[in-house]
Each structure stands twice: as structure tokens, then as C-alpha cells.
Amino acid sequence: MITIEKKVHEDLTFWVRTIDNTAKAGFDYHEKNECFTMKANEKERQFKIGIVNDADWEPDEDFKV
């Protein structure tokens, strides 16, 4: 779960996008690439990025948001 906190009192449009690192989209996590608009009265928006949990042991892997 990722929380975006907006500190301006106006509409704000932004992208939430994941970028592979050692973790790969579709295999290790669920890719996100979406544009959002928070209205002037919104202060927070939460996003879920699904993590794929398989039975095989792997070392920690990273991706960027």
C-alpha cells in the first residue's frame, strides 16, 4: 500500500508508474501505470501494488514506484 499526501489546495494530476529493478512486472509484482487527479479538497490517495507470492524461495527483490 502506498499513500500519496497532497499539500496544495488545488487539483493535482499525476502518474503512478512502477519500474522494474531486480523484481520484474508480471512475475514478481503487478505493474501499475495510471494517471490520477486529486481534487482540491482531497488530501490523501492510497494505491495497492500487488506482490506475487510464490512457493519458491528468492532473495529480496526491488522495483520502483
C-alpha positions, 0 to 999 in steps of 0.5 A, a space after each residue: 500500500 502506498 499513500 500519496 499526501 497532497 499539500 496544495 489546495 488545488 487539483 493535482 494530476 499525476 502518474 503512478 508508474 512502477 519500474 522494474 529493478 531486480 523484481 520484474 512486472 508480471 512475475 514478481 509484482 503487478 505493474 501499475 501505470 495510471 494517471 490520477 487527479 486529486 481534487 482540491 479538497 482531497 488530501 490523501 490517495 492510497 494505491 495497492 501494488 500487488 506482490 506475487 507470492 510464490 512457493 519458491 524461495 528468492 532473495 529480496 527483490 526491488 522495483 520502483 514506484 
